[in-house]
């Protein structure tokens, strides 16, 4: 298959219309060239896992339509070896509810999102909690560390 089956995507969109789809894990395969654009209609989605999009022809950047996921609070990107860039700065800023970003086993993207000299850091530095390769890249000053016993 070179694309996600239409029936699966239609079922997912039906759940979205009811507002019941809050979390989604999507796995890629070698022939896919991008994350399926149909996901941009999942505006109630709060958590998205993008995993294993590894095809040689896979786009180097996440699409700007991710900004349409207006309820997104957590974005997890795992095992996307060819991915290099986040969506544009404008798109990232539109994700006003995004509080957590996890990047794991995405060599190029992890490197580009490093706080010290990553080209993508200015795009993501406002996100409250950023984890890259399992380490805190940033926990924003707005994060409350207090513990109540």
Buried (B, 14 or more C-beta within 10 A) or exposed (E): EEEBEEEEBEEBBEBBEEEEBBEBEBEBEEEBEBBBEBBBBBBBBBBBBBBBBBBEEBBEBBBBBBBBBEBBBBBBBBBBBBBBBBBBEEBBEBBEEBBBBBBBBBEBBBBBBBEEEBEBBEBBBBBBBBBBBEEEBBEEEEEEEEEEE
